[in-house]
Amino acid sequence: MLESLLENTGLTHKESKAYMAALELGETTIERLAKKSGIKRTTLYDVVDNLKERGLISTLRRKKRTYYYAEDPRAISGQLKEKQETFESILPELLSIANFIEKKPRIRYFEGLEGLKEVYKETLKFPNQEMLNWISDEAFTNFDEPWVRKHYIPKRIAKKIWVRAIVPDTQVMRDFKAADMTSLRQTRLVPADKFPFAIELSLYGKNHVAVMAFEEKIGMLIESQKIYTTLKSIFEMNWLWAEKNDA
């Protein structure tokens, strides 16, 4: 039991056994220490050397023989305290590094038709929330339209994910808008000649952005609060403009 607890202080299993044996034996020889600890003598020398470096075992010479003895257990407490003080001294710097890493956007890339489907599936992981979309009609002309209509949209509806979408004014997207009432969606049209959409952008989960380029069959997921917030502001500005100009 004590040996296991000693391991929590940073000692290895064998170091714990050797130290406990030396503590119980007092001043002893390597032979007795090996027998008491159950560690092979050839291995024990290296273990004892490690304990000596940590100041937990010391040696003395008497009548041409080397004797070993355990140092005061409070030495372990002192070492732990020293480690704690060292760690606390560098903690502010470690936290600053961690904060910097947390602020860096997390980006994942996807390729191919199945990769694009994975991007779509990721947007379904936040039920009962609103998703903001710039949707290209290429989602229906250069992708898997049946999968979008029969798989993705029904799952989105089932998860109660509401959508506001800005789309180019094409016949394909007018048909898309016509289904808004049954799709938990509100769509606004913008002139296709002035604002051609070559990709699709989705803002979801309050800090996630999905990017899909259908012709190239590549997708990207970005997790960044600042990117999300900036794009959301742009979307809301576009949404207000589209309200005035949507026929």
C-alpha positions in Angstrom: 0.0 0.0 0.0 2.7 2.5 1.0 4.8 1.5 -2.0 1.9 2.4 -4.3 1.5 5.7 -2.6 5.2 6.4 -2.9 4.9 5.9 -6.7 2.5 8.9 -6.7 5.4 11.1 -5.5 7.3 10.3 -8.7 9.2 7.1 -7.7 9.1 4.1 -9.9 7.8 0.8 -8.6 11.2 -0.6 -8.0 12.5 2.6 -6.4 9.5 2.6 -4.0 10.2 -1.0 -3.1 14.0 -0.4 -2.6 13.4 2.7 -0.5 10.8 1.0 1.7 13.2 -2.0 2.2 16.1 0.3 3.2 13.8 2.3 5.5 12.8 -0.9 7.3 16.3 -2.5 7.4 18.2 0.6 8.5 21.9 0.4 7.8 22.2 -2.6 5.4 24.1 -4.4 2.7 23.2 -4.7 -1.0 22.6 -8.4 -0.5 20.0 -7.9 2.3 18.5 -5.0 0.5 18.0 -7.2 -2.6 16.4 -10.0 -0.6 14.1 -7.6 1.3 13.0 -5.7 -1.8 12.7 -8.7 -4.1 14.8 -6.8 -6.7 17.6 -8.6 -8.5 21.0 -7.5 -7.3 22.1 -6.6 -10.8 19.1 -4.3 -11.2 19.2 -3.0 -7.7 22.5 -1.1 -8.2 20.9 1.1 -10.8 17.8 1.6 -8.7 19.9 2.6 -5.7 21.9 5.0 -7.8 18.7 6.7 -8.8 17.6 7.0 -5.2 21.0 8.4 -4.2 20.7 11.1 -6.9 17.4 12.1 -5.4 18.9 12.2 -1.9 16.7 9.3 -0.6 19.5 6.7 0.0 23.0 7.3 1.2 26.0 5.0 1.6 29.0 4.6 3.9 32.1 2.5 3.9 33.0 0.3 6.8 35.7 -2.4 6.9 35.9 -2.3 3.1 32.2 -2.9 2.7 29.5 -0.5 1.4 26.4 -0.1 3.5 23.2 1.6 2.5 20.6 3.4 4.5 17.4 5.4 3.8 17.4 9.1 4.4 14.6 10.8 6.4 11.3 10.4 4.6 10.7 14.1 5.0 13.3 14.5 2.2 10.5 13.3 -0.2 8.2 16.0 1.2 10.9 18.6 0.6 11.4 17.5 -2.9 7.7 17.6 -3.7 7.5 21.1 -2.2 10.4 22.2 -4.3 8.7 20.8 -7.4 5.5 22.5 -6.5 7.3 25.9 -6.1 9.1 25.4 -9.4 5.8 24.6 -11.2 4.0 27.6 -9.6 6.8 29.9 -10.8 6.3 28.9 -14.4 2.5 28.5 -14.3 1.8 32.1 -15.5 3.9 31.5 -18.6 2.3 28.1 -19.2 -1.2 29.7 -19.0 -0.3 32.4 -21.4 0.8 29.8 -23.9 -2.4 27.8 -23.3 -4.5 31.0 -23.8 -2.7 31.7 -27.1 -3.3 28.2 -28.3 -7.0 28.4 -27.4 -7.4 31.5 -29.4 -5.9 29.9 -32.6 -8.6 28.6 -34.9 -9.1 24.9 -35.2 -9.3 23.9 -38.8 -10.2 20.6 -40.4 -10.1 19.8 -44.2 -12.2 17.3 -46.1 -12.1 16.1 -49.7 -14.4 14.3 -52.1 -18.1 13.8 -52.1 -18.1 11.8 -48.9 -15.9 14.5 -47.3 -18.5 17.1 -48.1 -21.2 15.0 -46.6 -19.1 14.8 -43.4 -19.0 18.6 -43.3 -22.8 18.7 -43.7 -23.2 16.1 -40.9 -21.0 18.3 -38.5 -23.5 21.1 -38.8 -26.2 18.8 -37.3 -24.3 18.4 -33.9 -26.0 21.5 -32.3 -29.8 20.8 -32.1 -32.3 23.5 -31.2 -30.2 26.3 -32.5 -30.2 28.6 -35.5 -27.9 28.2 -38.4 -27.0 31.0 -40.8 -26.2 30.0 -44.4 -25.0 31.5 -47.7 -26.1 28.8 -50.0 -24.9 28.3 -53.6 -27.1 26.5 -56.1 -24.1 24.3 -56.8 -25.2 22.4 -53.8 -27.9 21.1 -56.1 -26.1 21.0 -59.4 -22.6 19.9 -58.5 -23.4 17.8 -55.4 -25.7 15.0 -54.3 -29.2 16.7 -54.5 -31.2 13.6 -53.4 -28.9 13.2 -50.3 -29.4 16.8 -49.4 -33.2 16.7 -49.8 -33.9 13.2 -48.4 -31.2 12.8 -45.8 -29.7 16.1 -44.6 -32.7 18.4 -44.5 -35.0 15.9 -42.8 -32.4 15.3 -40.1 -31.9 19.0 -39.6 -35.6 19.4 -39.2 -35.8 16.5 -36.7 -33.1 18.2 -34.7 -35.1 21.5 -34.7 -32.2 23.5 -36.3 -33.7 26.6 -37.8 -32.1 28.2 -40.8 -31.8 31.6 -42.3 -30.4 31.5 -45.8 -29.2 34.0 -48.3 -29.2 32.5 -51.8 -28.7 33.7 -55.4 -31.9 34.4 -57.3 -32.0 31.5 -59.7 -34.8 29.1 -60.6 -33.2 26.4 -58.6 -33.1 28.5 -55.5 -36.6 29.9 -56.0 -37.8 26.3 -55.9 -35.7 25.9 -52.8 -37.3 28.9 -51.1 -40.8 27.7 -52.0 -40.2 24.8 -49.5 -39.3 27.2 -46.6 -42.6 26.7 -44.7 -42.0 22.9 -44.3 -38.2 23.1 -43.8 -37.8 25.3 -40.7 -36.2 27.9 -43.0 -36.4 31.5 -44.1 -34.7 32.3 -47.4 -33.9 35.6 -49.0 -32.9 36.0 -52.6 -30.1 38.3 -53.9 -29.4 39.1 -57.5 -27.3 36.2 -59.0 -25.6 38.4 -61.5 -24.3 40.9 -58.8 -23.6 38.3 -56.1 -22.6 35.0 -57.6 -22.0 32.3 -54.9 -19.4 29.8 -55.8 -19.3 28.2 -52.4 -21.5 27.6 -49.4 -20.9 29.0 -45.9 -22.7 27.8 -42.8 -22.4 29.5 -39.3 -23.6 27.2 -36.5 -22.9 26.1 -33.0 -22.2 29.7 -32.0 -18.5 29.4 -32.9 -18.3 27.1 -35.9 -18.0 27.8 -39.6 -18.4 25.3 -42.4 -17.1 26.0 -45.9 -18.0 23.9 -49.0 -16.7 24.2 -52.5 -18.8 21.8 -54.6 -17.0 22.0 -57.9 -13.6 21.3 -56.3 -15.1 18.8 -53.9 -13.4 20.2 -50.8 -14.7 21.3 -47.5 -13.4 23.0 -44.4 -14.6 23.2 -40.8 -13.3 26.2 -38.7 -13.8 26.5 -34.9 -13.1 30.1 -34.0 -15.2 32.6 -32.0 -13.7 35.6 -33.7 -14.2 34.3 -37.3 -17.7 33.2 -36.4 -18.6 36.5 -34.8 -17.3 38.5 -37.8 -19.0 36.4 -40.4 -22.3 36.6 -38.4 -22.1 40.4 -38.4 -21.6 40.3 -42.2 -24.5 37.9 -42.6 -26.8 40.1 -40.5 -25.8 43.1 -42.7 -26.5 41.0 -45.8 -29.8 39.8 -44.3 -31.1 43.3 -43.8 -30.1 44.4 -47.3 -31.7 41.3 -48.8 -35.0 42.1 -46.9 -35.2 45.4 -48.8 -34.4 43.9 -52.2 -35.9 40.4 -52.1 -38.7 40.2 -54.6 
